[in-house]
Amino acid sequence: MTKSDDSSLDVAQLRAVESRARKLLDLAAAWDRFPTPTEDILKAANLTVATYSAFDPRQILAYIRQKGASAAGHIKSAISKVFGICDSGDHIIHIDNTVGQSKQNFLKLHETAHHELPTHRKLFRIFQDCEKTLDPEVSELFEREANNFARFALFQGGGYAKLAADCAFGIKTPIKLASKFGASVYASSREFARTNTRACAIYVLEPAEFAEGLGFRAAVRRIELSPSFRLQFGRPSDTVITPDHPLGCVVPIGRKMSRPTTVVLTDRNGLRHECLAEAFDTTHNVIILLYPVQALTRTTIVVP
C-alpha cells in the first residue's frame, strides 16, 4: 500500500512555508549555487548540527534527559525511528549520520523548518517540554510543512524545474539533477514529476522481491504525478507491480536501468494513449518514469 501524501498543503499554507524558506535562502545567498549550500542555510538560521562519531539513539536520549524527564519520556518510545530532532532552544539539530549524505541534506533542512516556522518553534521545544503532546493531526501538518520547506530550499524554489525544462525528457534527467542539487534520486524524481509541464508520472517501488508463482513483486511506495497527468489520467491506484502488470516489463531485474518501453494507458475519457516507461534501480528503490507520447486510434498497432 502506498504511503499517505507527505507533502499536501492548501495554497495559503504552502505560500507561508515557501515565503519563510525563500527568506532563509536570501539570507544564505544560496540561490544558483550548486549543490545547494545546506551548511550555509543552517548557518543563516543560526543552527548547528550535533556531532556524533556514529549515530546512536542513546546519545540523543542522554541529551534529551538533560532537558527534563518529561521530554525524555515522550521521545523514548519513538527514538528508534528518529532520523532527526530539532532543539530550537539550544539551536541544535540532531541528524542520523548513518544515512547517505543526500538524505542528510534533506533531513537538515526538514529540521531547520521546525526551527524557522514560528508556529513550530512555539509549540515544539524538542516537540514536548511538558506532559502534553501534539494532536496527531497537528503533528502530521507540521511534518508536511517541514517537508515542503525542505523541498523548496533544497531545489531552490523553481530552480529545479527551470533546469529540468532545458534537459532531455527522460529518467536520466532527475538522476543528473539529483547530484547537481545534492539531493537523492528519490527526491529528485519526485520533484521532476510534480513540477513538470508535461504529463508524466513517477512510480517509486520498493526493491523487487522473489515471489513464488509470480516471478517477482515490488510494492508501490509512492506515485508522484505532474498536474497535467493527474488531470488527464487521474491518480493510479496500483499498490504492487508484478510481471503481469503493464509496468512489470520495465522493472529492471538484475540490471540498473531499463530502456524506454511502450505501454498503453486509458485516460479518464476512455481514450487510449501510447506511453513510454523507463526505470532506474537506486538499490533502495526502483524509480519508474511513465509518460504519454501519442493518442491511439482504433487502427493503431503498438509493437512493444
C-alpha positions in Angstrom: 0.0 0.0 0.0 1.3 3.4 -0.9 2.2 5.8 1.9 -0.2 8.8 2.6 0.7 12.1 0.9 3.6 13.6 2.9 3.5 17.0 1.3 0.0 18.2 0.5 -0.9 21.7 1.8 -3.5 24.2 0.9 -2.5 27.3 -1.0 -2.2 29.6 2.0 -0.2 27.1 4.0 2.2 26.4 1.1 2.6 30.2 0.4 3.5 30.8 4.1 6.0 27.9 4.2 7.7 28.9 0.9 7.9 32.5 1.9 9.8 31.6 5.1 12.1 29.3 3.1 12.7 32.0 0.5 13.8 34.5 3.1 16.3 32.0 4.5 17.7 31.2 1.0 18.1 35.0 0.5 19.9 35.3 3.9 22.3 32.5 3.0 22.9 33.8 -0.6 22.1 30.3 -1.7 20.4 30.9 -5.0 22.1 29.4 -8.1 24.8 27.7 -6.0 25.3 24.0 -6.6 25.0 21.7 -4.9 22.5 23.7 -2.7 24.7 25.0 0.2 22.9 23.3 3.0 25.5 24.2 5.6 25.3 27.9 4.7 21.5 27.7 5.0 21.9 26.2 8.5 24.3 28.9 9.4 21.9 31.6 8.3 19.3 30.0 10.6 21.8 30.1 13.4 21.7 26.3 13.7 24.4 23.8 14.3 24.4 20.0 13.8 25.3 17.8 16.8 28.4 15.8 16.2 28.4 12.0 16.7 31.1 9.5 15.8 28.2 7.3 14.9 24.5 7.9 15.2 23.4 6.3 18.4 19.8 6.8 19.8 21.3 6.5 23.3 23.3 9.7 22.8 20.2 11.6 21.8 18.3 10.2 24.8 21.1 11.3 27.1 20.9 14.8 25.6 17.1 14.9 25.9 17.2 13.8 29.6 19.3 16.9 30.3 16.3 18.9 29.0 13.9 17.3 31.5 12.4 13.9 32.4 9.1 14.6 30.7 10.7 15.3 27.3 12.8 12.1 27.6 9.7 10.1 28.4 7.8 11.3 25.3 10.7 10.9 22.9 11.9 7.5 24.1 9.1 5.4 22.7 9.8 6.5 19.2 13.6 7.1 19.4 14.4 4.0 17.2 12.5 5.6 14.3 14.0 9.1 14.6 16.2 10.4 11.8 16.4 14.0 13.1 15.5 16.2 16.1 15.5 19.9 16.4 16.1 21.7 19.7 15.2 25.3 18.9 16.1 26.4 22.4 19.8 25.4 22.0 19.8 25.9 18.2 20.9 22.4 17.7 19.7 19.7 15.3 20.5 16.0 15.6 20.7 14.1 12.4 21.1 10.3 11.7 24.6 10.4 10.1 24.4 6.7 9.1 22.1 7.6 6.1 23.5 8.9 2.8 24.7 12.5 2.5 21.8 13.4 0.2 19.3 12.2 2.7 21.1 14.1 5.5 20.8 17.3 3.4 17.1 16.9 3.3 16.8 16.0 7.0 18.8 19.0 8.0 16.5 21.3 6.0 13.4 19.5 7.4 14.6 20.1 10.9 15.5 23.7 10.1 11.9 24.2 9.1 10.8 23.2 12.6 13.1 26.0 13.9 12.2 28.6 11.3 8.4 28.2 11.1 7.1 30.3 14.0 4.2 28.0 15.0 6.5 25.0 15.1 9.1 26.7 17.2 6.4 27.9 19.7 4.7 24.5 20.1 7.6 22.2 19.8 10.6 22.8 22.2 12.1 19.4 21.3 8.5 18.8 20.3 7.5 18.4 24.0 8.6 20.3 27.1 5.8 19.2 29.3 3.4 16.4 29.8 1.2 17.4 26.9 1.6 16.0 23.3 0.6 17.5 20.0 -2.6 16.4 18.4 -1.8 13.8 15.7 -3.4 16.0 13.0 -1.3 19.0 14.0 1.8 16.9 14.2 1.1 15.5 10.7 0.5 19.0 9.3 3.8 20.2 10.8 5.6 17.3 9.1 4.1 18.2 5.7 5.0 21.8 6.2 8.6 20.8 7.1 8.8 18.6 4.0 7.7 21.4 1.8 10.1 23.8 3.4 13.0 21.4 2.9 11.9 20.7 -0.7 11.7 24.4 -1.6 15.1 25.1 0.0 16.9 22.1 -1.5 15.6 22.6 -5.0 15.9 26.4 -4.8 12.2 27.2 -5.4 11.6 26.9 -9.1 15.3 26.5 -9.9 15.0 22.7 -10.4 12.0 23.0 -12.8 13.9 25.5 -14.9 16.9 23.3 -15.3 14.8 20.2 -15.9 13.0 22.0 -18.8 16.3 22.6 -20.5 17.3 18.9 -20.3 16.2 15.9 -22.4 13.0 14.4 -21.1 13.8 11.0 -19.6 14.8 9.1 -16.5 18.4 10.3 -16.8 17.5 13.9 -16.1 16.3 13.5 -12.5 19.3 11.3 -11.9 21.7 14.0 -13.2 19.9 16.8 -11.3 20.0 14.9 -8.1 23.7 15.2 -7.9 23.6 18.8 -9.0 21.4 19.9 -6.2 22.8 17.5 -3.6 19.5 15.5 -3.4 18.7 11.8 -3.5 17.5 10.3 -6.8 14.2 9.6 -4.9 13.6 13.2 -4.0 14.8 14.5 -7.4 12.5 12.1 -9.3 9.5 13.3 -7.2 10.4 16.9 -7.9 10.8 16.1 -11.6 7.2 14.9 -11.8 5.5 17.4 -9.6 7.0 20.4 -11.3 6.9 19.2 -14.9 4.7 20.9 -17.5 4.5 17.6 -19.5 2.1 14.8 -18.5 4.2 12.3 -16.6 4.2 10.0 -13.5 6.9 8.8 -11.2 6.4 5.4 -9.6 8.6 4.7 -6.6 8.8 1.0 -5.9 10.3 -0.9 -3.0 13.1 -3.3 -4.1 11.7 -6.2 -6.1 11.4 -9.5 -4.2 11.1 -13.0 -5.5 7.5 -14.3 -5.3 6.8 -17.9 -6.0 4.4 -18.4 -8.8 4.8 -14.7 -9.9 8.5 -14.3 -10.5 8.8 -11.1 -8.6 6.7 -8.4 -6.8 7.6 -4.8 -6.0 5.4 -2.8 -3.6 4.5 0.7 -4.7 5.9 3.1 -2.2 4.7 6.4 -3.8 3.3 7.7 -7.0 4.1 11.3 -7.9 2.1 13.0 -10.8 2.6 16.1 -12.8 -0.5 18.3 -12.8 -1.4 17.6 -16.4 -1.0 13.8 -15.9 -3.4 13.9 -12.9 -5.9 16.0 -14.9 -5.7 13.6 -17.9 -5.4 10.2 -16.3 -6.4 10.6 -12.7 -4.4 9.1 -9.8 -3.4 5.4 -10.3 -4.4 3.1 -7.5 -1.6 0.5 -8.0 -0.2 -1.0 -4.8 2.1 -3.7 -6.2 3.9 -4.3 -9.6 4.3 -7.9 -10.8 5.4 -9.3 -14.2 1.8 -9.3 -15.4 1.2 -5.7 -14.6 1.6 -3.2 -17.6 4.7 -1.8 -15.9 6.1 -5.2 -15.0 8.2 -5.4 -18.2 10.1 -2.2 -17.3 11.2 -3.2 -13.8 15.0 -3.7 -14.1 15.7 -7.2 -12.7 19.5 -7.8 -12.5 20.4 -4.5 -14.1 20.4 -0.8 -13.1 18.3 0.6 -15.9 15.6 -0.4 -18.4 15.2 1.2 -21.9 12.0 3.2 -22.7 9.3 0.6 -23.3 5.9 1.0 -24.8 2.8 0.6 -22.6 -0.8 1.7 -23.2 -2.8 3.8 -20.8 -6.5 4.7 -20.9 -7.4 8.3 -19.9 -10.4 9.5 -17.9 -12.4 9.8 -21.1 -11.8 6.3 -22.1 -9.2 7.2 -24.8 -6.1 5.0 -25.1 -2.6 6.5 -25.3 0.7 5.1 -26.3 3.1 5.8 -23.4 6.8 5.1 -22.7 8.1 3.8 -19.4 11.7 3.6 -18.3 13.2 2.7 -14.9 16.3 3.0 -12.7 17.2 0.9 -9.7 18.7 3.1 -7.0 19.3 -0.1 -4.8 17.0 1.4 -2.2 14.1 1.9 -4.6 13.1 1.4 -8.2 12.1 4.6 -10.0 9.8 4.4 -13.0 9.1 7.3 -15.2 5.9 7.0 -17.3 4.7 9.5 -19.9 2.3 9.5 -22.9 3.6 10.1 -26.3 0.6 10.0 -28.6 -3.2 9.3 -28.6 -4.2 6.0 -30.3 -6.8 5.4 -32.9 -8.7 2.2 -33.3 -6.5 1.3 -36.2 -3.2 2.0 -34.4 -1.0 -1.0 -33.9 1.5 -0.8 -31.0 4.5 -3.1 -31.2 6.4 -3.4 -27.8 
